[in-house]
Amino acid sequence: MPFMSAPQLSVRLPLHLNQQLNKYIKCTGISKTDVVTNALAHYLECVEDTSLTQRVAHLEAKIASIEALIKIK
C-alpha cells in the first residue's frame, strides 16, 4: 500500500513522552511517523507487516542513538 494512502491516526501524548519522541527524532533524523509505526508494530508483535524500508530505518535509528550515546561519554 502506498504510504500516502495509509490511514491517518492522531493521538495525544503525555508531555514527557512527546519530549522523548522529539529528542529521539532530532538525534536520529527519523520521522515521527516511522518511529510511531515501528514502535506500534513491535508492541503488537507484527513487525513483519512493516515495510523493509521502515525496518531498516528503525535499525538505522537505533544505531544512530547508540553512536550519539558513545559520543557523549
C-alpha positions in Angstrom: 0.0 0.0 0.0 1.5 3.4 -0.9 2.3 5.3 2.2 0.3 8.4 1.3 -2.9 6.3 1.1 -2.4 4.8 4.5 -5.0 5.7 7.2 -4.1 8.6 9.5 -4.1 8.4 13.3 -4.0 11.2 15.7 -3.0 10.7 19.4 -2.4 12.8 22.4 0.8 12.1 24.2 1.8 13.0 27.7 4.3 15.9 27.7 7.3 13.8 28.8 6.6 11.2 26.1 6.4 13.8 23.4 9.6 15.4 24.7 11.3 12.0 24.5 10.0 11.4 21.0 11.2 14.8 19.8 14.6 14.2 21.3 14.8 10.8 19.6 13.8 12.1 16.1 16.2 15.0 16.5 19.0 12.6 17.3 18.2 10.0 14.7 16.7 12.0 11.8 13.8 9.5 11.6 10.3 10.9 11.1 7.7 10.7 13.9 5.6 8.6 11.6 8.3 6.0 11.2 9.1 5.9 14.9 5.5 5.5 15.9 4.7 3.0 13.2 7.7 0.8 14.1 7.0 1.1 17.9 3.4 0.1 17.4 4.4 -2.8 15.1 6.9 -4.0 17.8 4.3 -3.6 20.5 1.7 -5.5 18.6 4.2 -8.2 17.5 3.6 -7.7 13.8 7.0 -6.3 12.7 6.8 -8.4 9.6 3.9 -6.3 8.5 6.0 -3.2 8.3 7.9 -2.4 5.1 11.6 -3.4 4.7 12.4 0.3 4.3 10.7 1.1 7.7 12.5 -1.7 9.4 15.9 -0.6 8.0 15.1 3.0 9.1 14.3 1.7 12.6 17.6 -0.1 12.8 19.5 2.9 11.5 17.8 5.0 14.1 18.9 2.6 16.8 22.5 2.7 15.5 22.4 6.5 15.5 21.2 6.6 19.0 24.0 4.3 20.2 26.5 6.4 18.3 25.2 9.5 19.9 25.4 8.0 23.3 29.0 6.9 22.7 30.0 10.4 21.6 28.5 11.9 24.8 30.6 9.6 27.1 
